[in-house]
Amino acid sequence: MARLLKKFNLDGKEVGTVEVAEPLHEAAVNSQLVKEYITALRRNARQWSANTKGRSEVNHSTKKPHAQKGGGRSRQGSLAAPHYKGGGRVFTPKPKFDQHIRMNAKEKRSVIRDLIGEKLRDERVVILDHSEMNEPKTKRINSFFKAVTKGRRVLMLTEGSFDEVDVEGKKTKVSIRSNAHENLKLSLQNIPGAEYRLVQNVSGYDVIVAHDLVITETALTELYEWLLKDEAR
């Protein structure tokens, strides 16, 4: 059964409703798959590049610091020993082997679809009729959030810009750079907890940490095309 969501304008006034497809709002969360997805995101974000030198790698003389005997001091073999200044380090970081975790695109879409479905069932998704602004206005966006959202962390999703190109006689849709939402992005910058993403760039982590989602009506259509493509097969 389809679900109706309230649609608002940027002044926070309700201007209608939008019907949300059942496969999106009824998607059940697979907690194990969500865990694997977040683990992969966090693991893949690490550089694993910290590197230090051991005593065999530091640039030091191999001459003994002092005579072996006769000085009343303990025997020492090299200034590259860890307890000397500039000596090699012990038990410190070295580059790791490849820690990358791979998830296929279908699993990623499934996780994001399920997490957005959970937000829909919790009534934490609102629809924005349009996002065009003539100039940046942080006060206007902040007032809008206070009027239509319940939480302090808000994720705003807008549609991307695409063009069709001919590749070997076949029409292909490709993403193109656009400044259509530049004023909206600038308006969000100084609002604590507010994040902005294009639908094509959103991740499951963005959805999890947000209390509320604000989605433009056009972006909702783009979400359908992306997240429900497996349902259409």
C-alpha positions in Angstrom: 0.0 0.0 0.0 1.4 3.4 -1.0 2.2 6.0 1.7 1.5 9.7 1.5 4.1 12.2 2.6 3.4 15.9 3.2 5.0 18.3 0.7 6.3 21.7 1.9 7.7 24.8 0.2 10.8 26.6 1.5 8.6 28.8 3.7 7.6 25.7 5.7 4.0 25.8 4.4 2.3 22.5 3.4 1.4 22.6 -0.3 0.2 19.0 -0.9 1.1 15.4 -0.6 3.3 13.0 -2.5 2.7 9.2 -2.9 5.7 7.0 -2.0 6.0 3.6 -3.7 5.4 0.6 -1.5 8.8 -1.2 -2.3 10.5 1.8 -0.8 8.7 2.4 2.5 8.0 -1.3 3.2 11.7 -2.4 2.8 12.7 -4.4 5.9 16.1 -3.6 7.4 18.7 -6.4 7.2 20.8 -5.6 10.2 23.6 -7.9 9.3 23.9 -6.4 5.8 23.8 -2.9 7.3 26.6 -3.9 9.7 28.8 -5.2 6.9 28.1 -2.1 4.8 29.1 0.3 7.6 32.2 -1.8 8.4 33.2 -1.7 4.8 32.7 2.1 4.6 34.8 2.8 7.7 37.5 0.3 6.8 37.9 1.6 3.3 38.1 5.2 4.5 41.3 4.5 6.4 44.6 5.1 4.6 46.7 2.4 6.4 49.8 4.5 5.4 51.4 5.3 8.8 55.1 4.2 8.6 58.1 4.4 10.9 61.7 3.3 10.7 63.3 0.4 12.7 66.9 0.4 13.8 68.0 -1.2 10.5 66.4 1.6 8.5 67.5 4.8 10.2 70.5 6.8 8.9 73.0 6.4 11.6 76.7 5.4 12.0 77.4 1.8 12.8 80.3 2.8 15.1 80.0 1.7 18.7 79.0 4.5 21.1 81.9 3.7 23.4 84.4 1.0 24.2 83.0 -2.4 25.1 84.9 -2.5 28.5 86.8 -0.3 30.8 84.3 2.5 31.2 82.0 1.1 33.8 79.1 1.4 31.5 76.8 -1.2 30.0 77.9 -2.5 26.6 76.3 -0.8 23.6 76.5 -1.9 19.9 75.0 0.9 17.9 73.6 4.5 18.0 70.6 3.2 16.0 69.3 1.4 19.1 65.8 2.6 20.1 67.0 4.2 23.4 69.3 6.6 21.6 68.0 9.9 20.2 67.3 9.4 16.5 67.4 5.6 16.9 65.0 3.2 15.3 61.5 2.8 16.7 60.0 -0.3 18.4 56.5 -1.7 17.9 55.4 1.4 15.9 53.1 1.5 12.8 54.0 0.0 9.5 51.9 0.0 6.3 49.2 -2.7 6.5 48.4 -5.2 3.8 45.3 -4.3 1.7 42.4 -3.9 4.1 39.8 -2.9 1.4 36.4 -4.6 1.8 34.4 -4.9 -1.4 30.6 -4.8 -1.6 28.7 -5.1 -4.8 26.4 -2.4 -6.0 23.2 -4.4 -5.4 24.0 -4.8 -1.7 24.8 -1.1 -1.4 21.4 -0.1 -3.0 19.6 -2.6 -0.7 21.1 -1.1 2.4 20.3 2.5 1.4 16.8 1.5 0.4 16.2 -0.3 3.7 17.5 2.6 5.8 15.4 5.2 3.9 12.4 2.9 4.3 13.0 2.8 8.1 13.0 6.6 8.1 9.7 6.7 6.2 8.0 4.3 8.7 9.3 6.5 11.5 7.8 9.6 9.8 11.1 11.3 9.5 11.0 12.1 5.8 9.5 15.3 4.3 9.2 16.3 0.7 10.4 19.7 -0.5 8.5 21.0 -3.6 11.6 22.8 -5.1 15.0 23.9 -3.9 15.7 26.9 -6.1 16.9 30.0 -4.3 17.8 33.4 -5.8 20.5 34.0 -3.1 21.8 32.2 0.0 19.6 32.6 3.0 20.6 30.6 6.1 17.8 32.1 8.2 15.2 30.9 5.7 16.5 27.4 5.6 16.9 27.2 9.4 13.3 28.3 9.8 12.2 25.7 7.3 14.0 22.9 9.3 12.5 24.1 12.6 9.0 24.0 11.0 9.1 20.6 9.3 11.6 18.4 11.1 11.8 16.8 14.5 15.5 16.2 15.0 18.7 18.2 15.2 20.6 16.4 12.4 19.0 16.9 9.0 20.1 15.4 5.6 18.9 17.3 2.5 18.8 15.3 -0.7 18.4 17.0 -4.1 18.4 15.7 -7.7 21.5 15.7 -9.9 22.0 17.0 -13.4 22.3 14.6 -16.3 22.7 14.6 -20.0 22.4 11.9 -22.7 25.3 10.9 -24.8 25.5 8.5 -27.7 27.9 5.6 -27.1 28.2 3.2 -30.0 24.6 4.0 -31.1 23.2 3.6 -27.6 21.8 6.5 -25.5 23.5 6.7 -22.1 22.7 9.0 -19.2 25.8 10.6 -17.6 26.1 13.0 -14.7 27.2 16.5 -15.4 28.5 19.3 -13.1 25.9 21.9 -12.2 25.5 24.9 -10.0 21.7 24.6 -9.7 21.8 24.0 -5.9 24.7 26.3 -5.1 22.6 28.8 -3.1 21.0 26.0 -1.1 24.4 24.5 -0.3 25.7 27.8 0.9 22.6 28.4 3.1 23.2 25.1 4.8 26.9 25.6 5.7 26.4 27.5 8.9 23.5 25.3 10.3 24.9 22.8 12.9 23.9 19.2 12.0 22.7 20.0 8.5 24.2 18.1 5.6 23.6 18.3 1.9 24.0 15.5 -0.7 23.0 14.8 -4.2 21.0 11.6 -4.5 23.7 10.0 -6.6 26.3 10.6 -3.8 24.4 9.6 -0.7 25.6 6.8 1.4 24.0 4.6 4.0 26.1 6.3 6.7 24.7 9.7 5.8 21.2 8.2 6.2 22.0 6.5 9.6 23.4 9.6 11.3 20.6 11.9 10.2 17.5 12.2 12.3 15.4 13.6 9.5 15.5 13.5 5.7 14.4 16.3 3.4 14.0 15.2 -0.2 13.1 17.3 -3.1 10.2 15.9 -5.2 12.4 15.5 -8.3 15.1 13.8 -6.1 12.5 11.3 -5.0 11.9 10.2 -8.6 15.7 9.9 -9.0 15.7 7.7 -5.8 13.1 5.4 -7.4 15.2 5.0 -10.6 18.3 4.1 -8.6 17.1 2.1 -5.5 14.2 0.3 -7.1 15.9 -0.9 -10.3 16.3 -4.4 -8.9 12.5 -4.5 -8.1 11.7 -3.8 -11.7 13.5 -6.9 -13.0 
